[in-house]
Amino acid sequence: MGKTDAKVDLYERYSIPDNYGILISVGELTKRKNHIVMIDAMKELLDLPLVYVICGSGPWEDKLKEHVKEQGLENRVKFAGYVDEVPAMLRKADCFVFPSFQEGLPVAVMEAMAVGLPVIATRIRGITDLLEHTQGGYLVDDWEPENYAVKVRRMFSERGGKSETDRETRRGEMGRWNRRRVRDFALPVVERKMREIYQSVMEEINENTTNTDVNL
């Protein structure tokens, strides 16, 4: 989880210790995006060298900042504000977290997958279309901060005698799986699949029409 050249500016900007890992979220700061769950989860993770960076702005910004202050988490939760270059920011992190209440097909998660980040997100429609549990990260069954903390701890903590290198390797495997997976949602691939579906439907219609004509 140590600092690399690609991460220097982020570590320096927020005075993050060199040996800390970075959790990151990208999205508008609204009730629906539910950042407060991950903020509260950080209270359960104070024994781990982790910082949570929130990228985005919105109507809940002041509320979230006040909550961080009330919980005494100013050193563990950082607000980056609106970010122009999202992929560049994501590349500086170690894991993408996404505790949203409701989504369609979340672009932010797809961007994180595209740069090779493992993802921890709630098991909701849209997320489950993209992410496979234990392959590209971890799905959380509810919005309880404690359960998010469990998945983060699983991602970063030493388990079964595994070394830090082993854990980094596992996160890397998840990130590579995500990078491959998200290619299935690239526009040319989606267009090809839609053409195949359309062609299949038309063939079925033509076949049914032919059979009807024969019966007549």
Secondary structure by P-SEA (a helix, b strand, c coil): cccccccaaaaaaacccccbbbbbccccccccccaaaaaaaaaaccccbbbbbbbbcccaaaaaaaaaaaaccccccccccccccaaaaaaaccbbbbbcccccccaaaaaaaaabbbbbbcccaaaaacccccccbbbbccccaaaaaaaaaaaccccccccaaaaaaaaaaaaaaaaaaaccccaaaaaaaaaaaaaaaaaaaaaaaaaaaaac
